[in-house]
Amino acid sequence: MKLVRFALNFALGTVLSRILGFVRDATVAYYFGASHISDAFFIAFRIPNSFRRLLGEGGFNAAFVPLYAKALERGEEREFLSKVLGLYLLANLAFTFLGVVLSEEIVSLIAPGIRDVETFSLAVFMARFLFLYLLLVGVNALFMGILNVRGRFFVPAFSQGVFNGVFVVVLLLFAEPYGYPSLIAGVLLGGLLQVLVNVPLLLKERVSLSLSLNLDEEVKTLLRRLIPALGGFGVNQLSLFIDTFLASFLRTGAISYLYYANRLYQLPFGVVSVGVANSLLSILSRSSVSRRRELTEALRLVFLLTLPASAGLFLLSEDIVMVVYRRGSFGDEDVFFSSGALSIYSLGLVLFSFQKVLSAVFFSEGDTKTPVKASLLAVLSEGVLASFFAFLLKMGVFGLPMGTALSSFVGFAYLLFKVDVSPDWRSLLKSSLKGFLATTLMGALVFFLKRSELEPLMVVLTAVPLGTLAYFLSLVALREELSLRLLKGFVEKLRNP
């Protein structure tokens, strides 16, 4: 149950962070809607924000965690961290400098469709400042990796919530009088406090940090693993860049529609798949664990959590978008396009989550190349499919998430074919069938509530908790093993608080 406990700690911190993230996005939508300003900001912020996901949610951890765990077991933590920190800061400074200098070229590459409109110059201006966030992201990723190995998941996961909270406060104070510069100030100030919130826990864990540029064999091993690992997670982030690239040729606001929808889709993905994958990586990086049992439990947990989430997002997409974004400058047309994109994104949630879990198995073995190949295949198929649906079939904004959702099968199938640890398929199939039945019962309840005369806010406030309760009780009634274990643990907690 250690995997479940670690994943739940990570999930709790991530949920709180994502809730604040929705408040952040809702605040941006209120002041700037889906306009050329919001398009410019999302283009400029996409690069450093993608680096945050790349570094903080997997790429860096995939290479760093196994080596740091071994150094900790050998009692060589201080020496290892000093070498890593020196090289890591130097690399981050170089990337930040290049980003600032080459902002115009980078924006041209990401969104060529806006080259001749006012959105372009504004995006370049914002990007020159927002690239400074890269340095803060790098430091926070290192702190997250250190704390995760030591079994600390909540604070690192919640650090993004600190960023979101500060960002919202800055917008509330300065968006009205100063306009878009408040977006830049919110990112930079939020990024600084995001790093600092980890410091007290590092001190409590007695982590000693110093600088060294000693490029020994251990650091070379980290680099050999880090480059393909970052490449793999970078390929994953290419999915968002492909959407931005193609959306830049569509109507004004298309980039914003996809951003708003993808942010809602990322809640269950970030809470469940990233949390389970990071926890699985930390566990498999240690000795004396049953890899087959842990992988089976991880896949079962991910499926049982993402399937109902996918169904819920699909059924409640319009109501959720209405509740989160529909106010201020965000109108009914924006709701239509954003909710449609969200419902289509949700179709790929389960398989993308499976791909994330399987990638953790390869990373724990020091194999960072196979996940790269899987991600590259998925992204290439996404580009082809998204272009086909958006332009050839003239689906416009809706064609891009359709390509993303369908490409989820490609990466998962490749990793499943390559993985050398076979999960307990009989156990997984048994849980999956019960999960499908429970989700069907939950979906019927949600559909009934959606067809009622309730306002969108009341639909969401009633459908989410009632649907969750109905799903869990259905699993218990069907005697699904993992749900019974969780129920037993909850009852024991109540009896012995």
N, C-alpha and C positions, 0 to 999 in steps of 0.2 A: 504493500500500500504506500510505500515511500514515493513511488512515481505519482500516485494520485495526490498525496499531500503536497509535494513540491509543485505539481501542476496547479492545484487549487490556490496555493499562495501566489503563484505568478498570475493566475487568472484574476484573483481578487484585485491585485494592484493594477492589472491591465484594464479590468472593467471600470474601476474608478477613473483611470486615466482616459479611457475612451469616452466615458460620460462627459468628462470635462472637455474632451475633444469635440464632442457634438455641440456643446455649449459654445466652444470656440468657432466652429463652422457656422452655427446658427447666428452668431454675432457678425461674422463676415457677411453672411447672406443678408442679414438685416440692413447693414449699412451699404453694401455694394452689390447685392443681388447676383444675377448672372450677366455681368456687363464686361466691357473691355478692361475695366480696372480689376475685377475678380479674375478674368482670364489671364491678365498680365501677372498678377500675384501668384496664381497657381502654377504658371509656367516657371516663374523665377524661383519659387519655393520648392518646386518638384525635385530639383537637383540635390540640394542639401537634405531635404526630407527623405529622399530615396537613400542617401548615404546613411541617414539615421537607421532606416530599416535594414539596410545592407550590413551595417556594422553592429548595431545594437540588437537586432533580432535574428542573428544567425551567422553571417559571413565571418566576422571576427571571432565570435564564440566557437564556431565550428573548428577553427584551427587552434585557438588559444586554450580552450577549456581542457582538452585531453593532456596537453603538455604542462599546463599549470597544475593540474591535479596530480600529476606524477612528481613534479618539483616539490609540491606541498608534502607529499608522502615521504620524499627523501630528505626533507628539512632544508631544501635549497630555495625556498620561496623568495627571500630578499634578493639574492643574486639574479634569479631569473627575471623578477619584475623590473629590476633596475635596467637590465639589458633591453627588455621589451619596451619599457617606457621611453627610453632615450631614442630608440629607432622609430617608435610609433609617433612620437611628437614631431620628429623631423619630417617624416613622410606626410603627416597631416598639414604641417605648415607649408610644404611644397604644393600640395593639392589645393590648399586654400588660395595661395598666391596665384597659381595658374588659373583658377576659377575666376578670380577678380579681374585678371588681365584679359582673359579670353571670353568674357561674358557675352559680348556681341556675337561672336562666332558660335558659341554654344547655344544661345537662344535661336539663332538662325538654323542651326542643325536640328533642334528639338521641334520647333514650330515654324517651318518655312512658309506655311500658308498665311501667316500674319505679317510677312516681311514688308508689305506696302501699306499697312494700316497703322493707326496710332497706338495700337496695343503693343507693337514691337518695341518702340523706343521706351515705353514705360516698363516693359518686362526687362529690358537690358539695364535700365537704371536701378530697378529693384534688385536684380541679380547681383550687381556689383557689391551691394551691402549684404545680401543674404548668404553669399558664399562664406562670410565670416562665421556663420553658424556651423560650417563643416568642422572647424577646429574644436568647437564645443562638443559636437556629436562624437568625435573621435575619443576625447577624454571620457565622456560618459559611457561609451561602449566598453572601454577598458575597465572602468569601475564596475560595470554590470557583470562582466566576465569573472572578475575577482570574487565578487559577492555571491554569484551563482554557484561557484565551486564550493564555497563555504556554506552552502545551503540557505543562503539569503536571497529570496526571490521577490518578496513584496515591495520593498523600498526601491530596488532598481526598476521594477515594472511601473511603480507609481511615479517615478521621476519624470516621465513624460506627462503625467497629470499636472505636475508642478509647472511645466512649460505651458501647458494649455491654460491653466488658471491665471498665470501672469499675463499671457497673451490677451485673454478676455478682459482683464482689468485695464490693460493699456488701451484697448479699443474703446471700452466704455468711457474712459477719461478723455481720449484724444481723437477718436475717429470723427466726431462731429465737427470740432473746430479745425482740425488739421488734415483730414482726409487720408489718402493712401500712405503718407509717411508713418502713420500710426501702425500700419501693418509691419513695416520694417522694424520699428522700435519694439513691437511686441515679440517678434521672433528672436531678436538679439538678447533682450533682457530675459525673456523666458528661457532661452538656451543657457545663459549663465547660471541662473538659479537651479536649472535642471541638473547641472553638474554638482553644484554645492550641496544639494540635498543628500547626496551619497556620502559626503565626507564624515559626518558623525558616526555612521555605521562602520566605515573603514577604520576610524580611530578605535571604535569599540572592539573590532576584530583584531586590533593591533597589527594592521597592515602597514608595513614600512615601505615607503616609496622614495627612490633616489634615481639619479640619471647616470646612465653609462652607455657608451657607443661601442661596446665590445661585441663584435660580430663573430661569435663563436659558433660551433657546430649546432648547438641547441637553437640559437636564433635563426640559423640558416634553415633548420628543419621547420621552424615556425613559418618562415617566408615561403618555403616550398609548398607548405600546406595552405598558407594564407592566400597566395595569389590565385590558385584555382578556386579556392573557397569563395573569395570575393567575386571572382568571375562568375561562379554559379549563382550567387545571390544577386550579382549585378545583372545577370541574364534575366532573373526573375523580375527585377525592377524595370527591365526593358519593356515588359508588358505595359506598364503605365506610360512609358515614353512613346511606345507605338500608338497607344490611344491618343496621346497629346499630338503626335505628329500628324496622324490622320484627321483628328478633330479640327486641326488648324485650317483645314481646307473646307470645313463645314461652316454653318452659320455662327455668328457671334453668340457666345454663351455656351457653345458645345463643349468646350474644355471645362467650363464650370459645371455643367450638368454631369459629366462623367466623374469629375472630382467629388461632387457632393454624393453621388450614388456609390462610388467606390469607397468612400469613407464609412458609409453605413454598412456596406458589405464586409469591410475589414474588421468590424467589431467581433463577430463570431470567429472569424479567421484568426485574428490576433489573440483573442482570449483563449480559444481552444487549441488550434493546431500549433501556434507558436509556443504556447505554454507547455503543451505536452511534448513537443519536439525538443525544446530546451531542457526540460526535465529528463527526458529519455537520454539525451546526449550526456548530461551530467552523470546519470546512473551507469550507462554503458561504458563510460570512460574509466570507471573504476573496475577493480578486479573482483572475481568471485560473484558474478551475477549470471542468471540464466537469461541469455539474450533472446531465446525463443519466447520465454514466458513474458518478458518485459515488452517485446515487440507486439505480441498478441494483445496484451492488456492495453498498450498504447493505441493500436488500431481500433480495438473495440471501443475504448473510451472516446476516441475522436469520432467514430461513426455514430455512436449513440448521442453525441452532443451536436454534431454538425447537421445531421439529417433533419431533425425538427427545426433547427435554426434556418436551414435552407428553405424548408416549407413555409415557415413563418414569415421570412423576408419576402418570399414570392407572393403570399396571400395578402400581406399587410403593407406592401411597398408604398402604395399611395397614401395610406393613413400615416405611416411613419414619416414620410417626407413632409406631409402637411403639418404634422406635429413639430418636427424638428426645425423646418426651414420656412414655412409659409407665414411670413410676416415682413413688414417693412418693404424693401425693394424686391423681395422674392415673390413673384406672382403666380397665378394659376398655370400659365404656360410653362413656367419653370418647374412647377410641380409635375406636370404631365411628362416632360422629357426626363427629369431626374428619377421619378418613380419607375418609369418604363425601363430605364437603364438598370436600376437596382434589381428589379424582378428578374432580368436576364442574367445579371452577374451572379445571382444566388444559385443558379443552376450548376455552377462549377465548384461550389463550396466544398462538397464532400471529397471529390477527387483531388483538388488542390491541397486539401488538408492531409490526405493520405500521402501525397507526394512529399509534403513537409516532414512527416514522420519517417518515411523510408529514407529520406536524405540524412536524417540524424544517425541512422545505422551506419551508413558509409562514413560519415564524418567521425564517428567514434572509433573507426578502424584506421583513421588517417587517410582515407580515400576521399579526396576532395574533387577528383576529376569526373567521376561517374555522375554525381548530381549536376555538374556543369553541363554535361552532354544532354542529360534529361531536360534540364531547363531550356537549353538552346533549341532542342527539338520542339518543345512546347511553344516557345516564343516565335520560332519561324512559322509554325503552323498557325499561330494566332494572327500573325501579320497577313498571311495569305487569306485566311478565312474572314478576318475583319474587313479587308479590302473588298473581298467578294460580296459580302453582305451589305456593306455600307455604300459601295459605289456601283457595282454591277447590278445588284438587286435593288438598289436605291432605297435601302432601309435607313440611310443617314445615321443619326446619332445612335439608334438602336442596333445597327449592324456591328458596331465596335465591341460592345459587351458580349454580343452573340459569338463573335470570333474568340473572345477570351474564354468564355464558358466551354465551348467545344474543344478548345486546345487543352483543357485540363486532363483529358483522357490520355493524351500522347505522353506527357512527362511521367505520369503515374505508371502507365503500361511499361515504359522503358525501365524504370527503377524496379518494378516488380519482377521483370525478366532477369535483371542483373543481380538482385540481392541474394546473398548466400545463406541468409537465416530465414528458414521457412516458418511462418506463423502457424498456429494451430487453426487450420482452416475450418475444421468441424465446429470448434468453439465459436469462431468468428461468424460462420454462417448461421449458427443457432441464434446468436445475439442479433445478427442483422435482420433475420426474419421477424423477431420480436420487436426490433426497432421500427421496421416498416409498418407493422400492424399498429403499434402505439402512435406512430406519426400520423397514420391515416385517421385514427380516432381523434387525435389532437386537431388535425386539419379540419375535420368536420365541425368541431366545436368553434374553431376560429372563423370558419366560413359562415356559420350561423350568426355569430356576433357581428361579423362584417356586414351581413345583409340586414341587420337591425337598423333602427332609426337613430342610433347613437352617433354623437359627434366623433370625428377622428380621434380626438384626445381620449375620450371615454372608450372607444374601440381598442386603442392600444393599451390603455391602463387596465382594461378587463381581459382582453385576449391574451396578453403576454403572461400574466401570472396564472390565469385559469388554464391556459393552454399548457404551460409548463407543469402545473400540478396534475392535469389530466394525463399528460405524457408520462410523468414519473410514476403515477399510480397505476397506469396501464402496464408499465414495465414490471412493477412489483407484482401485479396480478398475474402477469405472464411468467413470473418467477425468473426474470432475467438476472443472471448471477451477479453482475457488477452493481446493479441497482439494489439488490438485496444486501450486499456487503456495505454499501453506503448507508442504507437504512439502519442496518444493525449498528454501525458505528455511531450514527446520529442518536439512536436510542440509548446507547451506552454512555454517550456524552451527557445526555439529559439526566440519566440516573446517577452518574458520577461526575458532576461539573468540576 
